[in-house]
Amino acid sequence: MSTIEVLETAATAADEGGPMQAFLEDVFGPLHRAEQRRWARAYLRGLIHGSGRKTPRRMARTELLPPAAAHGLHQFINASPWDWEPVRRRLALRVAAGTVPYAWTVAELVIPKRGEHSVGVHHRRDATTGRAVNCQRAVGLFLAADAHCFPVDWSLVLDGAWSRDRQRRRRARIPETEIARPYGAHVLDHAAGVASQPRLPRLPWVLDLTWCDDDASGVLAGLARHRFDLVCEVDPGQIVLTGHRTPSVITVGELMEPRHTRQTHVMARQTADGPSRAVRVHVYAATVRLPRRRTGGEDGARAYRVLEWTDPEGRRPARYWITSLVDRSPEETMSLVRSRAGVRSAVATLRERFGVLDFEGRSFPGWHHHMTMTSAAYVYQHLHGVPGALPMAPAAAAN
């Protein structure tokens, strides 16, 4: 029996048969060759059912496929020339149609690496430990819906060395259009992608810009140019403008000092151990604007609200948000922030159960193929459930 025939037999015997077949036909329809779709199914089932690291060799053993299947899975990810972008668009539409989405958000994913040859690998200082780490750095786009955040797109952050070294870029098959850009530029690329798809929902963007390694104001302005609403956590030093005829420049930290007019809202917040507690959120009484950037446009005229959360016990510093949802109550606005906890949970699940750290290849297309498949596995399991899925150990770093 050939490898393809074994794939067909395994697909027929799969207990997910009907739902998975419909999912594959919908999401992987852009894969024009039937053989590619068969390998997509095998790779998807391997990610869902496999234990330990999700490499082609391990997944082939999990699927009880012949030895040649490991080579086929490897080729499907690293050598097959399928376009991941239309697949990801289908994936986002599938999530939007099967859930009740309420926000777009992004998350950083740091992928530790031991070697120097994996695409995009570079040294970066870990914000938590302060140590330099050798890693890939990705920016994921998530659609927050119901109780989950669903990964629907990815970009890979390249440092300057990857832009300058043409031979290294050629080996990794990096397109000429991919250059070194700061984190915020990747966020805006994702926003532009959503804006270009009229079938995707126009939802607020909920972001944490306090750890943005470039200009957070540029991200706020870019979202405004796309006419997206936003709820963004910012540093206390974020500059805003008050007044109209003679605008005053002030930071949000200074703006929310007690000497300025602000309103206090008390909200109930559920704690991890069950009981709720009172949380105070201060709202600046008037609207503010952002400084107009050189490109002008929507960002200089739009009205925003500034909100401040303070720890009633004084153990943690105050936190600040800027939002364009000036007509919504603080309770409604802050309820959107729950997506930040949801996206952290989603990233942890992708790391521990779906092999998002386990790509062993070195090419740019291969990395994107693997990230597309891990996203599809996450979406399929959380939309449809997978009876009898095996427990999965945390993934280790790959070379």
DRENKETOR-163426 format. One record per residue (C-alpha): x, y, z; residue in three letters. Coordinates in Angstrom, 3 decimals. Layout:
<rec u="X" v="Y" w="Z" kedren="ALA"/>
...
***
This chain:
<rec u="0.000" v="0.000" w="0.000" kedren="MET"/>
<rec u="1.397" v="3.403" w="-0.982" kedren="SER"/>
<rec u="1.858" v="6.266" w="1.485" kedren="THR"/>
<rec u="-1.064" v="8.132" w="-0.077" kedren="ILE"/>
<rec u="-3.300" v="5.072" w="0.272" kedren="GLU"/>
<rec u="-2.298" v="4.768" w="3.928" kedren="VAL"/>
<rec u="-3.197" v="8.427" w="4.419" kedren="LEU"/>
<rec u="-6.617" v="7.805" w="2.920" kedren="GLU"/>
<rec u="-7.140" v="4.740" w="5.152" kedren="THR"/>
<rec u="-6.127" v="6.689" w="8.269" kedren="ALA"/>
<rec u="-8.483" v="9.531" w="7.296" kedren="ALA"/>
<rec u="-11.386" v="7.131" w="6.830" kedren="THR"/>
<rec u="-10.730" v="5.499" w="10.202" kedren="ALA"/>
<rec u="-10.412" v="8.835" w="12.040" kedren="ALA"/>
<rec u="-13.128" v="9.368" w="14.612" kedren="ASP"/>
<rec u="-13.292" v="13.097" w="13.688" kedren="GLU"/>
<rec u="-14.084" v="12.166" w="10.061" kedren="GLY"/>
<rec u="-17.075" v="14.385" w="9.279" kedren="GLY"/>
<rec u="-16.151" v="17.577" w="11.160" kedren="PRO"/>
<rec u="-12.500" v="17.395" w="10.201" kedren="MET"/>
<rec u="-13.303" v="16.789" w="6.553" kedren="GLN"/>
<rec u="-15.580" v="19.843" w="6.486" kedren="ALA"/>
<rec u="-12.918" v="21.897" w="8.284" kedren="PHE"/>
<rec u="-10.222" v="20.831" w="5.829" kedren="LEU"/>
<rec u="-12.366" v="21.527" w="2.775" kedren="GLU"/>
<rec u="-13.190" v="24.981" w="4.103" kedren="ASP"/>
<rec u="-9.834" v="26.149" w="5.486" kedren="VAL"/>
<rec u="-7.455" v="24.287" w="3.159" kedren="PHE"/>
<rec u="-9.486" v="24.751" w="0.004" kedren="GLY"/>
<rec u="-6.810" v="27.117" w="-1.399" kedren="PRO"/>
<rec u="-4.394" v="24.150" w="-1.570" kedren="LEU"/>
<rec u="-4.962" v="23.188" w="-5.173" kedren="HIS"/>
<rec u="-3.449" v="19.693" w="-5.121" kedren="ARG"/>
<rec u="-5.307" v="16.819" w="-3.473" kedren="ALA"/>
<rec u="-2.017" v="15.400" w="-2.221" kedren="GLU"/>
<rec u="-1.287" v="18.645" w="-0.332" kedren="GLN"/>
<rec u="-4.686" v="18.473" w="1.349" kedren="ARG"/>
<rec u="-4.032" v="14.861" w="2.391" kedren="ARG"/>
<rec u="-0.736" v="15.847" w="3.988" kedren="TRP"/>
<rec u="-2.443" v="18.814" w="5.646" kedren="ALA"/>
<rec u="-4.897" v="16.413" w="7.255" kedren="ARG"/>
<rec u="-2.118" v="14.108" w="8.458" kedren="ALA"/>
<rec u="-0.108" v="17.024" w="9.870" kedren="TYR"/>
<rec u="-3.190" v="18.472" w="11.560" kedren="LEU"/>
<rec u="-4.049" v="15.155" w="13.223" kedren="ARG"/>
<rec u="-0.445" v="14.723" w="14.304" kedren="GLY"/>
<rec u="-0.454" v="18.129" w="16.007" kedren="LEU"/>
<rec u="-3.738" v="17.371" w="17.767" kedren="ILE"/>
<rec u="-3.130" v="13.785" w="18.831" kedren="HIS"/>
<rec u="0.632" v="13.566" w="19.160" kedren="GLY"/>
<rec u="2.439" v="13.731" w="22.483" kedren="SER"/>
<rec u="5.764" v="15.385" w="23.187" kedren="GLY"/>
<rec u="7.500" v="17.407" w="20.503" kedren="ARG"/>
<rec u="5.607" v="17.764" w="17.235" kedren="LYS"/>
<rec u="8.205" v="16.810" w="14.637" kedren="THR"/>
<rec u="7.332" v="14.995" w="11.380" kedren="PRO"/>
<rec u="9.022" v="11.803" w="12.621" kedren="ARG"/>
<rec u="7.103" v="11.763" w="15.917" kedren="ARG"/>
<rec u="3.799" v="12.664" w="14.261" kedren="MET"/>
<rec u="4.206" v="9.899" w="11.681" kedren="ALA"/>
<rec u="4.613" v="7.378" w="14.507" kedren="ARG"/>
<rec u="1.542" v="8.742" w="16.254" kedren="THR"/>
<rec u="-0.529" v="8.385" w="13.111" kedren="GLU"/>
<rec u="0.735" v="4.789" w="12.581" kedren="LEU"/>
<rec u="1.910" v="5.747" w="9.110" kedren="LEU"/>
<rec u="4.723" v="4.084" w="7.143" kedren="PRO"/>
<rec u="8.270" v="5.426" w="7.579" kedren="PRO"/>
<rec u="7.989" v="7.354" w="4.314" kedren="ALA"/>
<rec u="5.232" v="9.469" w="5.844" kedren="ALA"/>
<rec u="7.750" v="11.336" w="8.010" kedren="ALA"/>
<rec u="9.496" v="12.448" w="4.820" kedren="HIS"/>
<rec u="6.156" v="13.432" w="3.291" kedren="GLY"/>
<rec u="5.178" v="15.532" w="6.321" kedren="LEU"/>
<rec u="8.594" v="17.198" w="6.247" kedren="HIS"/>
<rec u="8.254" v="17.966" w="2.539" kedren="GLN"/>
<rec u="4.735" v="19.324" w="2.995" kedren="PHE"/>
<rec u="6.020" v="21.894" w="5.502" kedren="ILE"/>
<rec u="9.489" v="22.690" w="4.182" kedren="ASN"/>
<rec u="9.384" v="22.189" w="0.408" kedren="ALA"/>
<rec u="5.792" v="22.258" w="-0.845" kedren="SER"/>
<rec u="5.096" v="25.678" w="-2.436" kedren="PRO"/>
<rec u="1.623" v="26.307" w="-0.981" kedren="TRP"/>
<rec u="0.587" v="29.828" w="-0.051" kedren="ASP"/>
<rec u="-0.234" v="30.203" w="3.648" kedren="TRP"/>
<rec u="-1.954" v="33.594" w="3.418" kedren="GLU"/>
<rec u="-5.262" v="32.463" w="1.849" kedren="PRO"/>
<rec u="-5.380" v="29.544" w="4.305" kedren="VAL"/>
<rec u="-5.057" v="31.952" w="7.216" kedren="ARG"/>
<rec u="-7.777" v="34.181" w="5.787" kedren="ARG"/>
<rec u="-10.085" v="31.160" w="5.594" kedren="ARG"/>
<rec u="-9.135" v="30.272" w="9.173" kedren="LEU"/>
<rec u="-10.051" v="33.743" w="10.432" kedren="ALA"/>
<rec u="-13.373" v="33.635" w="8.590" kedren="LEU"/>
<rec u="-14.066" v="30.190" w="10.067" kedren="ARG"/>
<rec u="-13.504" v="31.530" w="13.603" kedren="VAL"/>
<rec u="-15.636" v="34.617" w="12.949" kedren="ALA"/>
<rec u="-18.498" v="32.486" w="11.595" kedren="ALA"/>
<rec u="-18.376" v="29.890" w="14.377" kedren="GLY"/>
<rec u="-18.069" v="32.190" w="17.390" kedren="THR"/>
<rec u="-19.172" v="35.556" w="18.753" kedren="VAL"/>
<rec u="-15.961" v="37.611" w="18.422" kedren="PRO"/>
<rec u="-15.519" v="40.852" w="20.340" kedren="TYR"/>
<rec u="-11.938" v="42.078" w="19.732" kedren="ALA"/>
<rec u="-8.705" v="41.739" w="17.802" kedren="TRP"/>
<rec u="-5.489" v="41.443" w="19.769" kedren="THR"/>
<rec u="-1.861" v="40.453" w="19.277" kedren="VAL"/>
<rec u="0.753" v="38.611" w="21.303" kedren="ALA"/>
<rec u="4.490" v="38.170" w="21.161" kedren="GLU"/>
<rec u="5.892" v="34.663" w="20.966" kedren="LEU"/>
<rec u="9.565" v="34.114" w="21.787" kedren="VAL"/>
<rec u="10.907" v="30.805" w="20.430" kedren="ILE"/>
<rec u="14.251" v="29.795" w="22.002" kedren="PRO"/>
<rec u="16.826" v="28.399" w="19.577" kedren="LYS"/>
<rec u="20.209" v="26.800" w="20.099" kedren="ARG"/>
<rec u="21.724" v="27.366" w="16.670" kedren="GLY"/>
<rec u="22.297" v="30.392" w="14.446" kedren="GLU"/>
<rec u="20.760" v="29.139" w="11.209" kedren="HIS"/>
<rec u="17.007" v="29.088" w="11.856" kedren="SER"/>
<rec u="15.264" v="31.873" w="9.976" kedren="VAL"/>
<rec u="15.010" v="35.082" w="11.982" kedren="GLY"/>
<rec u="17.073" v="33.833" w="14.927" kedren="VAL"/>
<rec u="18.860" v="36.603" w="16.824" kedren="HIS"/>
<rec u="19.993" v="37.621" w="20.291" kedren="HIS"/>
<rec u="17.508" v="39.557" w="22.371" kedren="ARG"/>
<rec u="17.346" v="40.626" w="25.994" kedren="ARG"/>
<rec u="14.608" v="38.836" w="27.921" kedren="ASP"/>
<rec u="12.421" v="41.431" w="29.632" kedren="ALA"/>
<rec u="11.749" v="39.109" w="32.583" kedren="THR"/>
<rec u="15.247" v="37.832" w="33.388" kedren="THR"/>
<rec u="17.354" v="40.580" w="31.844" kedren="GLY"/>
<rec u="19.489" v="37.942" w="30.119" kedren="ARG"/>
<rec u="20.318" v="37.754" w="26.422" kedren="ALA"/>
<rec u="18.541" v="34.855" w="24.701" kedren="VAL"/>
<rec u="18.999" v="33.288" w="21.287" kedren="ASN"/>
<rec u="15.539" v="33.124" w="19.749" kedren="CYS"/>
<rec u="13.025" v="33.750" w="17.038" kedren="GLN"/>
<rec u="10.475" v="36.449" w="17.795" kedren="ARG"/>
<rec u="6.992" v="36.245" w="16.317" kedren="ALA"/>
<rec u="3.935" v="38.492" w="16.449" kedren="VAL"/>
<rec u="0.637" v="36.610" w="16.408" kedren="GLY"/>
<rec u="-2.785" v="37.996" w="15.497" kedren="LEU"/>
<rec u="-5.667" v="36.623" w="17.574" kedren="PHE"/>
<rec u="-9.431" v="36.938" w="17.288" kedren="LEU"/>
<rec u="-10.941" v="37.115" w="20.775" kedren="ALA"/>
<rec u="-14.274" v="35.312" w="20.879" kedren="ALA"/>
<rec u="-16.363" v="33.741" w="23.603" kedren="ASP"/>
<rec u="-13.953" v="32.260" w="26.167" kedren="ALA"/>
<rec u="-10.952" v="31.879" w="23.832" kedren="HIS"/>
<rec u="-8.487" v="33.828" w="21.722" kedren="CYS"/>
<rec u="-7.927" v="32.145" w="18.349" kedren="PHE"/>
<rec u="-4.600" v="32.511" w="16.451" kedren="PRO"/>
<rec u="-5.271" v="33.457" w="12.833" kedren="VAL"/>
<rec u="-2.061" v="35.047" w="11.511" kedren="ASP"/>
<rec u="1.669" v="35.368" w="12.268" kedren="TRP"/>
<rec u="4.653" v="37.485" w="11.312" kedren="SER"/>
<rec u="8.338" v="36.928" w="12.028" kedren="LEU"/>
<rec u="10.449" v="39.776" w="13.409" kedren="VAL"/>
<rec u="13.803" v="40.090" w="11.624" kedren="LEU"/>
<rec u="16.684" v="42.090" w="13.034" kedren="ASP"/>
<rec u="19.062" v="44.198" w="10.962" kedren="GLY"/>
<rec u="21.525" v="41.364" w="10.375" kedren="ALA"/>
<rec u="18.883" v="39.435" w="8.429" kedren="TRP"/>
<rec u="18.213" v="42.462" w="6.238" kedren="SER"/>
<rec u="21.899" v="43.051" w="5.413" kedren="ARG"/>
<rec u="23.096" v="39.484" w="4.750" kedren="ASP"/>
<rec u="21.796" v="38.578" w="1.296" kedren="ARG"/>
<rec u="23.346" v="35.114" w="1.266" kedren="GLN"/>
<rec u="21.741" v="34.277" w="4.602" kedren="ARG"/>
<rec u="18.388" v="35.553" w="3.338" kedren="ARG"/>
<rec u="18.692" v="33.460" w="0.176" kedren="ARG"/>
<rec u="19.380" v="30.300" w="2.142" kedren="ARG"/>
<rec u="16.338" v="30.939" w="4.320" kedren="ALA"/>
<rec u="14.199" v="31.860" w="1.263" kedren="ARG"/>
<rec u="13.155" v="35.207" w="2.744" kedren="ILE"/>
<rec u="11.208" v="37.349" w="0.224" kedren="PRO"/>
<rec u="12.677" v="40.718" w="-0.738" kedren="GLU"/>
<rec u="9.658" v="42.435" w="0.794" kedren="THR"/>
<rec u="10.536" v="41.126" w="4.259" kedren="GLU"/>
<rec u="12.844" v="43.584" w="6.037" kedren="ILE"/>
<rec u="13.807" v="44.445" w="9.596" kedren="ALA"/>
<rec u="10.908" v="46.310" w="11.188" kedren="ARG"/>
<rec u="10.013" v="47.154" w="14.792" kedren="PRO"/>
<rec u="7.295" v="45.348" w="16.689" kedren="TYR"/>
<rec u="4.724" v="48.102" w="16.138" kedren="GLY"/>
<rec u="5.094" v="47.865" w="12.364" kedren="ALA"/>
<rec u="4.139" v="44.189" w="12.528" kedren="HIS"/>
<rec u="1.034" v="45.063" w="14.553" kedren="VAL"/>
<rec u="0.020" v="47.588" w="11.907" kedren="LEU"/>
<rec u="0.673" v="45.066" w="9.116" kedren="ASP"/>
<rec u="-1.821" v="42.754" w="10.800" kedren="HIS"/>
<rec u="-4.287" v="45.636" w="11.134" kedren="ALA"/>
<rec u="-3.891" v="46.462" w="7.448" kedren="ALA"/>
<rec u="-4.541" v="42.827" w="6.578" kedren="GLY"/>
<rec u="-7.767" v="42.798" w="8.571" kedren="VAL"/>
<rec u="-8.850" v="46.134" w="7.065" kedren="ALA"/>
<rec u="-8.334" v="44.769" w="3.541" kedren="SER"/>
<rec u="-10.761" v="41.888" w="4.133" kedren="GLN"/>
<rec u="-14.336" v="43.230" w="4.147" kedren="PRO"/>
<rec u="-15.743" v="39.895" w="5.357" kedren="ARG"/>
<rec u="-13.740" v="40.025" w="8.580" kedren="LEU"/>
<rec u="-15.463" v="41.744" w="11.536" kedren="PRO"/>
<rec u="-14.681" v="45.389" w="12.334" kedren="ARG"/>
<rec u="-13.934" v="45.025" w="16.024" kedren="LEU"/>
<rec u="-11.931" v="47.060" w="18.554" kedren="PRO"/>
<rec u="-8.218" v="46.365" w="18.855" kedren="TRP"/>
<rec u="-7.179" v="45.592" w="22.438" kedren="VAL"/>
<rec u="-3.414" v="45.918" w="22.854" kedren="LEU"/>
<rec u="-0.777" v="46.207" w="25.541" kedren="ASP"/>
<rec u="1.662" v="48.815" w="24.230" kedren="LEU"/>
<rec u="3.613" v="49.185" w="27.472" kedren="THR"/>
<rec u="6.278" v="46.778" w="26.223" kedren="TRP"/>
<rec u="6.275" v="48.018" w="22.629" kedren="CYS"/>
<rec u="9.947" v="48.458" w="21.719" kedren="ASP"/>
<rec u="9.228" v="51.347" w="19.358" kedren="ASP"/>
<rec u="6.840" v="54.307" w="19.271" kedren="ASP"/>
<rec u="3.478" v="53.344" w="20.771" kedren="ALA"/>
<rec u="2.000" v="56.568" w="19.382" kedren="SER"/>
<rec u="2.719" v="55.268" w="15.890" kedren="GLY"/>
<rec u="0.619" v="52.168" w="16.557" kedren="VAL"/>
<rec u="-2.247" v="54.282" w="17.906" kedren="LEU"/>
<rec u="-2.053" v="56.573" w="14.875" kedren="ALA"/>
<rec u="-1.911" v="53.642" w="12.457" kedren="GLY"/>
<rec u="-5.040" v="52.068" w="13.941" kedren="LEU"/>
<rec u="-6.760" v="55.440" w="13.667" kedren="ALA"/>
<rec u="-5.859" v="55.679" w="9.970" kedren="ARG"/>
<rec u="-7.574" v="52.333" w="9.438" kedren="HIS"/>
<rec u="-10.550" v="53.694" w="11.434" kedren="ARG"/>
<rec u="-10.352" v="50.915" w="14.001" kedren="PHE"/>
<rec u="-11.599" v="51.480" w="17.518" kedren="ASP"/>
<rec u="-9.055" v="50.657" w="20.176" kedren="LEU"/>
<rec u="-8.465" v="50.002" w="23.853" kedren="VAL"/>
<rec u="-4.699" v="50.174" w="24.421" kedren="CYS"/>
<rec u="-2.715" v="50.022" w="27.631" kedren="GLU"/>
<rec u="0.070" v="52.618" w="27.538" kedren="VAL"/>
<rec u="2.951" v="53.811" w="29.685" kedren="ASP"/>
<rec u="2.304" v="56.728" w="32.067" kedren="PRO"/>
<rec u="4.626" v="58.783" w="29.862" kedren="GLY"/>
<rec u="2.338" v="58.518" w="26.823" kedren="GLN"/>
<rec u="1.716" v="62.054" w="25.525" kedren="ILE"/>
<rec u="-1.788" v="63.362" w="24.782" kedren="VAL"/>
<rec u="-3.293" v="66.762" w="24.003" kedren="LEU"/>
<rec u="-5.995" v="68.484" w="26.041" kedren="THR"/>
<rec u="-8.065" v="71.440" w="24.874" kedren="GLY"/>
<rec u="-8.696" v="72.492" w="21.281" kedren="HIS"/>
<rec u="-7.939" v="76.130" w="20.576" kedren="ARG"/>
<rec u="-4.682" v="76.129" w="22.547" kedren="THR"/>
<rec u="-3.846" v="72.435" w="23.088" kedren="PRO"/>
<rec u="-1.763" v="71.511" w="26.103" kedren="SER"/>
<rec u="0.767" v="68.686" w="25.953" kedren="VAL"/>
<rec u="0.632" v="66.341" w="28.943" kedren="ILE"/>
<rec u="1.366" v="62.733" w="29.799" kedren="THR"/>
<rec u="-1.424" v="60.381" w="30.815" kedren="VAL"/>
<rec u="0.248" v="59.916" w="34.188" kedren="GLY"/>
<rec u="0.131" v="63.650" w="34.855" kedren="GLU"/>
<rec u="-3.369" v="63.927" w="33.419" kedren="LEU"/>
<rec u="-4.784" v="61.445" w="35.914" kedren="MET"/>
<rec u="-3.356" v="63.119" w="38.997" kedren="GLU"/>
<rec u="-6.044" v="64.114" w="41.560" kedren="PRO"/>
<rec u="-5.608" v="67.815" w="40.741" kedren="ARG"/>
<rec u="-7.307" v="67.215" w="37.386" kedren="HIS"/>
<rec u="-11.023" v="66.579" w="36.994" kedren="THR"/>
<rec u="-11.745" v="62.884" w="36.846" kedren="ARG"/>
<rec u="-14.583" v="60.504" w="37.595" kedren="GLN"/>
<rec u="-14.313" v="57.382" w="39.704" kedren="THR"/>
<rec u="-16.149" v="54.194" w="38.782" kedren="HIS"/>
<rec u="-16.327" v="51.208" w="41.113" kedren="VAL"/>
<rec u="-16.616" v="47.859" w="39.385" kedren="MET"/>
<rec u="-16.782" v="44.296" w="40.650" kedren="ALA"/>
<rec u="-13.903" v="42.125" w="39.536" kedren="ARG"/>
<rec u="-13.814" v="38.345" w="39.864" kedren="GLN"/>
<rec u="-10.718" v="37.023" w="41.611" kedren="THR"/>
<rec u="-8.918" v="33.776" w="40.850" kedren="ALA"/>
<rec u="-10.215" v="32.086" w="44.020" kedren="ASP"/>
<rec u="-13.875" v="32.929" w="43.362" kedren="GLY"/>
<rec u="-15.125" v="35.955" w="45.314" kedren="PRO"/>
<rec u="-15.338" v="39.340" w="43.637" kedren="SER"/>
<rec u="-13.787" v="42.550" w="44.887" kedren="ARG"/>
<rec u="-14.300" v="46.219" w="44.215" kedren="ALA"/>
<rec u="-11.998" v="47.798" w="41.632" kedren="VAL"/>
<rec u="-11.741" v="51.552" w="41.123" kedren="ARG"/>
<rec u="-11.211" v="52.956" w="37.649" kedren="VAL"/>
<rec u="-10.667" v="56.693" w="37.184" kedren="HIS"/>
<rec u="-11.754" v="58.336" w="33.925" kedren="VAL"/>
<rec u="-10.532" v="61.760" w="32.822" kedren="TYR"/>
<rec u="-13.622" v="63.968" w="32.589" kedren="ALA"/>
<rec u="-12.905" v="65.314" w="29.078" kedren="ALA"/>
<rec u="-11.646" v="63.768" w="25.890" kedren="THR"/>
<rec u="-8.075" v="64.065" w="24.648" kedren="VAL"/>
<rec u="-6.349" v="63.850" w="21.298" kedren="ARG"/>
<rec u="-3.073" v="62.386" w="20.119" kedren="LEU"/>
<rec u="-0.309" v="64.616" w="18.745" kedren="PRO"/>
<rec u="-0.660" v="64.899" w="14.990" kedren="ARG"/>
<rec u="2.066" v="62.967" w="13.225" kedren="ARG"/>
<rec u="3.790" v="64.071" w="10.038" kedren="ARG"/>
<rec u="1.411" v="62.046" w="7.923" kedren="THR"/>
<rec u="-1.539" v="63.878" w="9.481" kedren="GLY"/>
<rec u="-4.902" v="62.264" w="8.980" kedren="GLY"/>
<rec u="-7.320" v="60.687" w="11.397" kedren="GLU"/>
<rec u="-4.993" v="60.451" w="14.412" kedren="ASP"/>
<rec u="-4.840" v="64.213" w="15.048" kedren="GLY"/>
<rec u="-8.601" v="64.804" w="15.114" kedren="ALA"/>
<rec u="-9.979" v="61.739" w="16.855" kedren="ARG"/>
<rec u="-11.236" v="61.951" w="20.429" kedren="ALA"/>
<rec u="-10.033" v="59.524" w="23.106" kedren="TYR"/>
<rec u="-10.719" v="58.744" w="26.725" kedren="ARG"/>
<rec u="-8.016" v="58.042" w="29.308" kedren="VAL"/>
<rec u="-8.670" v="55.500" w="32.060" kedren="LEU"/>
<rec u="-6.547" v="54.705" w="35.100" kedren="GLU"/>
<rec u="-6.622" v="51.645" w="37.316" kedren="TRP"/>
<rec u="-5.053" v="51.896" w="40.751" kedren="THR"/>
<rec u="-4.296" v="49.039" w="43.109" kedren="ASP"/>
<rec u="-6.451" v="49.612" w="46.225" kedren="PRO"/>
<rec u="-3.706" v="48.025" w="48.341" kedren="GLU"/>
<rec u="-0.967" v="50.108" w="46.735" kedren="GLY"/>
<rec u="1.197" v="47.097" w="45.896" kedren="ARG"/>
<rec u="1.307" v="47.647" w="42.145" kedren="ARG"/>
<rec u="1.771" v="50.811" w="40.085" kedren="PRO"/>
<rec u="-1.159" v="52.462" w="38.363" kedren="ALA"/>
<rec u="-2.075" v="51.296" w="34.851" kedren="ARG"/>
<rec u="-3.378" v="53.487" w="32.025" kedren="TYR"/>
<rec u="-5.515" v="52.906" w="28.934" kedren="TRP"/>
<rec u="-6.373" v="55.063" w="25.931" kedren="ILE"/>
<rec u="-9.610" v="54.240" w="24.126" kedren="THR"/>
<rec u="-11.543" v="55.607" w="21.182" kedren="SER"/>
<rec u="-14.761" v="54.133" w="22.634" kedren="LEU"/>
<rec u="-15.700" v="57.468" w="24.205" kedren="VAL"/>
<rec u="-19.445" v="56.685" w="24.247" kedren="ASP"/>
<rec u="-19.110" v="53.393" w="26.129" kedren="ARG"/>
<rec u="-19.168" v="53.041" w="29.886" kedren="SER"/>
<rec u="-15.922" v="52.248" w="31.710" kedren="PRO"/>
<rec u="-17.406" v="48.845" w="32.556" kedren="GLU"/>
<rec u="-17.946" v="48.042" w="28.866" kedren="GLU"/>
<rec u="-14.523" v="49.339" w="27.906" kedren="THR"/>
<rec u="-12.634" v="47.468" w="30.596" kedren="MET"/>
<rec u="-14.549" v="44.271" w="29.861" kedren="SER"/>
<rec u="-12.719" v="44.144" w="26.516" kedren="LEU"/>
<rec u="-9.398" v="44.006" w="28.330" kedren="VAL"/>
<rec u="-10.170" v="40.411" w="29.329" kedren="ARG"/>
<rec u="-8.843" v="39.449" w="25.906" kedren="SER"/>
<rec u="-5.322" v="40.108" w="27.194" kedren="ARG"/>
<rec u="-5.623" v="37.287" w="29.723" kedren="ALA"/>
<rec u="-7.211" v="35.130" w="27.013" kedren="GLY"/>
<rec u="-4.347" v="35.646" w="24.589" kedren="VAL"/>
<rec u="-1.757" v="34.762" w="27.237" kedren="ARG"/>
<rec u="-3.629" v="31.535" w="27.881" kedren="SER"/>
<rec u="-3.794" v="30.802" w="24.142" kedren="ALA"/>
<rec u="-0.049" v="31.303" w="23.704" kedren="VAL"/>
<rec u="0.654" v="28.971" w="26.640" kedren="ALA"/>
<rec u="-1.615" v="26.319" w="25.086" kedren="THR"/>
<rec u="0.056" v="26.674" w="21.691" kedren="LEU"/>
<rec u="3.441" v="26.191" w="23.343" kedren="ARG"/>
<rec u="2.474" v="23.228" w="25.507" kedren="GLU"/>
<rec u="0.034" v="21.276" w="23.318" kedren="ARG"/>
<rec u="0.266" v="22.247" w="19.657" kedren="PHE"/>
<rec u="3.999" v="22.341" w="18.936" kedren="GLY"/>
<rec u="4.330" v="26.034" w="18.146" kedren="VAL"/>
<rec u="7.975" v="25.871" w="19.327" kedren="LEU"/>
<rec u="8.855" v="22.679" w="17.476" kedren="ASP"/>
<rec u="9.610" v="23.700" w="13.895" kedren="PHE"/>
<rec u="12.966" v="22.143" w="12.986" kedren="GLU"/>
<rec u="13.448" v="23.620" w="9.519" kedren="GLY"/>
<rec u="15.376" v="26.769" w="8.682" kedren="ARG"/>
<rec u="13.361" v="28.401" w="5.916" kedren="SER"/>
<rec u="10.930" v="31.316" w="5.988" kedren="PHE"/>
<rec u="8.164" v="29.469" w="4.069" kedren="PRO"/>
<rec u="8.603" v="26.375" w="6.249" kedren="GLY"/>
<rec u="8.236" v="28.432" w="9.430" kedren="TRP"/>
<rec u="5.045" v="30.050" w="8.126" kedren="HIS"/>
<rec u="3.651" v="26.675" w="7.009" kedren="HIS"/>
<rec u="4.221" v="25.189" w="10.474" kedren="HIS"/>
<rec u="2.710" v="28.225" w="12.243" kedren="MET"/>
<rec u="-0.333" v="27.995" w="9.966" kedren="THR"/>
<rec u="-0.828" v="24.353" w="10.854" kedren="MET"/>
<rec u="-0.444" v="24.910" w="14.606" kedren="THR"/>
<rec u="-3.053" v="27.682" w="14.402" kedren="SER"/>
<rec u="-5.408" v="25.434" w="12.463" kedren="ALA"/>
<rec u="-4.975" v="22.661" w="15.044" kedren="ALA"/>
<rec u="-5.767" v="25.064" w="17.889" kedren="TYR"/>
<rec u="-8.832" v="26.428" w="16.096" kedren="VAL"/>
<rec u="-10.136" v="22.998" w="15.145" kedren="TYR"/>
<rec u="-9.846" v="21.576" w="18.645" kedren="GLN"/>
<rec u="-11.450" v="24.604" w="20.315" kedren="HIS"/>
<rec u="-14.264" v="24.886" w="17.783" kedren="LEU"/>
<rec u="-15.064" v="21.195" w="17.374" kedren="HIS"/>
<rec u="-13.418" v="19.334" w="20.240" kedren="GLY"/>
<rec u="-11.390" v="16.187" w="19.740" kedren="VAL"/>
<rec u="-12.578" v="13.081" w="21.589" kedren="PRO"/>
<rec u="-9.742" v="11.011" w="22.969" kedren="GLY"/>
<rec u="-6.972" v="13.509" w="22.261" kedren="ALA"/>
<rec u="-3.745" v="12.385" w="23.891" kedren="LEU"/>
<rec u="-2.195" v="14.384" w="26.760" kedren="PRO"/>
<rec u="0.658" v="16.477" w="25.463" kedren="MET"/>
<rec u="3.911" v="17.318" w="27.222" kedren="ALA"/>
<rec u="5.469" v="20.794" w="27.082" kedren="PRO"/>
<rec u="7.529" v="21.319" w="23.961" kedren="ALA"/>
<rec u="11.276" v="21.849" w="24.054" kedren="ALA"/>
<rec u="13.296" v="24.299" w="22.005" kedren="ALA"/>
<rec u="14.430" v="23.124" w="18.584" kedren="ALA"/>
<rec u="17.599" v="23.905" w="16.726" kedren="ASN"/>
***
